[in-house]
Amino acid sequence: MATIAEPELQFTTRPVDAPISAQVRAAVLANPGFGTQFSEHMVTIEWSEKRGWHDAVVGPRQPIALDPAAAVLHYAQEIFEGLKAYRHPDGSVALFRPYENARRFNRSAERLAMPALPEDVFVESVRRLVEADRQWLPTVDGGSLYLRPFMFASEVFLGVRPAREYKYVVIASPAGNYFKSGAPAVSIWVSEDYTRAAPGGTGAAKCGGNYAASLVPQAEAIAKGHDQVVFLDAVENKWIEELGGMNLYFVFDDGTLLTPALSGTILAGITRDSLLTLARDEGLTVQEGRYGIDQWREDAQSGRLVECFACGTAAVVTPVGKVASRSGEFTIGSGGPGQLTQKLKSRLVAIQRGEAPDPHGWVVKLG
Ligand SMILES: *Cc1c(COP(=O)(O)O)cnc(C)c1O
């Protein structure tokens, strides 16, 4: 990717006025949950057409003042990323494939008509936040510091065109072990009335708008007693795409795996990509292709399909035990976590946490 050389961006550091006491922080870190507790700092960088990226600050986490006519509030020009910092057994802190997040952020930016952020600035912003908030890395087993970089149109303007001013922000949230005692299998609901992404739309971009559109079908899944919604393709209403925020894998009785191909309407998960590589390292055959809902039911019932799992940064790997739609329910394998699912998850988690060698150079140590 050709990026115009930015003048060296200097980060300014602003101190937190009233630091949170070690006691309060310890209480948060003992039971962090997910997405409700936040660290003390944030990074902000401004962009304008005239000045490009400027005013990079590592400062106290605080509310952002927005004009009521800020473009993002009207036309949803917003994108985000999600990645984690892990504490390794040697005491160092490491990120997992942050340059992949940086590249995907810029692909999302391009689709939403937003400026690209140089990859090294993206990774440096995350590194700086983790450095400032190092004490916010949970000590609980399986804990991590979840990092949320995002960018939105801040220009005060109601016309419909790409904004000329943007704000990039990174915040951090201590995260516990998503599932304390190993991941239970989830039940998923096939959405037949709603789709997530149409060809030519924004399905491959990590933008807030995609999530806004997934809330009603997700709520429908919950109302029907399921955990997650699974979306089918928008053209034939037949091909399995992904969940609201996780990619899917299917495991067959001959030991092969299948994951829906990146057709342009699926988000290119970094967990998905890492598992593709790890499964191939194991000598397994993994296909990227199409898989239909009728075939899914038939294979689950005949026993040809033995496992199914969802994957993404937040929960890493989540077994899928049951699938339901208006035409009935079916169970996959035993209905519980499958063996290969567990094995691939352990392999990936061990690399992320520095408990196993990193043969693909995925881990970026922050010192
Ligand atoms: C973020 C996301 C994923 C998972 O991506 P990871 O890089 O593995 O975290 C999958 N689907 C959607 C829609 C997403 O937004």
The ligand as an ORCA input file, in Angstrom:
! r2SCAN-3c Opt
* xyz 0 1
  C     -14.380     -7.922     14.182
  C     -15.302     -8.855     13.495
  C     -15.013    -10.220     13.345
  C     -13.816    -10.888     13.973
  O     -12.588    -10.339     13.595
  P     -11.293    -10.603     14.477
  O     -10.214     -9.843     13.757
  O     -11.049    -12.055     14.478
  O     -11.572    -10.077     15.829
  C     -15.899    -11.002     12.616
  N     -17.021    -10.474     12.093
  C     -17.346     -9.168     12.231
  C     -18.598     -8.664     11.633
  C     -16.488     -8.318     12.938
  O     -16.817     -7.027     13.086
*
